[in-house]
Amino acid sequence: MHRRKRLQNRIAESRYALPLAALYSIIVWLAGGLVSRGLWLSFALMVANTYFMAELNNRNALIRIYSRMVSCSFLILTVMSSFLFDQVSVWVIGISSALTYLLLFNAYQDKRATRWVFYSFLTISIASLFFIQILYYVPFLWILFGSKIMGLSWRTFWASLLGLILPYWLYGGYAIYTNSLMEIFRHFSELGNFQGFLQIENLSSYQIFTFLFMILLGIMGIAHFIRSTYKDKIRTRMLYEIFCTMEILTIIFILLLPRLYNQLLPVLIVNTAPLIAHFIALSRTRASNITFCIITVIAIALTAYNLWGPSLIF
């Protein structure tokens, strides 16, 4: 039985959705000071991040119909978090998250895919030079790699370790040459720094509102995936189970250490985007259409609040 397409479905399946989302993003960046504050490097990193999210969707067929909603959702959520525009290291973390998935998913059911695993964990290690706490995800990634991607073997495990070690091996050589070895020890000591534990009250209002909205989108995406997962291919289910797990882990991480909010938000966005895109593109009820409209309005309102609230751009 043919079901009539609602507004959300027409938008989700439109070939104009991504260009319009990109135009909207450019307008928000301009309002956020792209030219006046010289945020060109951050903007370039955002563009690269969007490309990797598009490739993640295209190469893994995350949506079982033609839709660019993964990239669109990523763009909308990214520009909504405009208080991150001037933080270059944060955009590196976002790129790392998307690129890690893009590389690691190539090792699906291939226990000899040492090259992809090496590059994937190398990406994480490079990001850890900017944000050492991202290494907390590594044990969970090993578990998910073995249980969901089913590519864990002694070969791929050692490849992942080499990928993690290589940047610090090179950095260590440079530190010895410049007599700054203590910088590495201070960098790693941050792994044991739990200052601000559970101190949510230290977050600003715009950070809290954005976080709550992300949690809401994540819950909606996970619930929809659980209800409709039987329609997806087994490989797609496994990948979405990784997104669901990493989404929950990141939310818990932010709740435990709110002082790392800005660094963890790009990781949360990378995981939330495919989850909410799955809901928008593949649900077709009247209730979901209304929900989509409400989500859109809230996203635009939060974008405006985050732009003109903390940035004081009037």
Secondary structure, DSSP 4 states (H G I P E B T S, - for coil): ------HHHHHHT-TTHHHHHHHHHHHHHHHTTTTTTT-HHHHHHHHHHHHHHHHHHHHHT-SSSS--HHHHHHHHHHHHTGGGTT-HHHHHHHHHHHHHHHHHGGGTT-TT-HHHHHHHHHHHHHHHTT-GGGGGGHHHHHHHIIIII----HHHHHHHHHHHHHHHHHHHHHHHHTT-HHHHHHHHHGGG--TTTT-GGGS-HHHHHHHHHHHHHHHHHHHHHHHHGGGS-HHHHHHHHHHHHHHHHHHHHHHH-GGGHHHHHHHHHHHHHHHHHHHHHH--SHHHHHHHHHHHHHHHHHHHHHHHTTS---
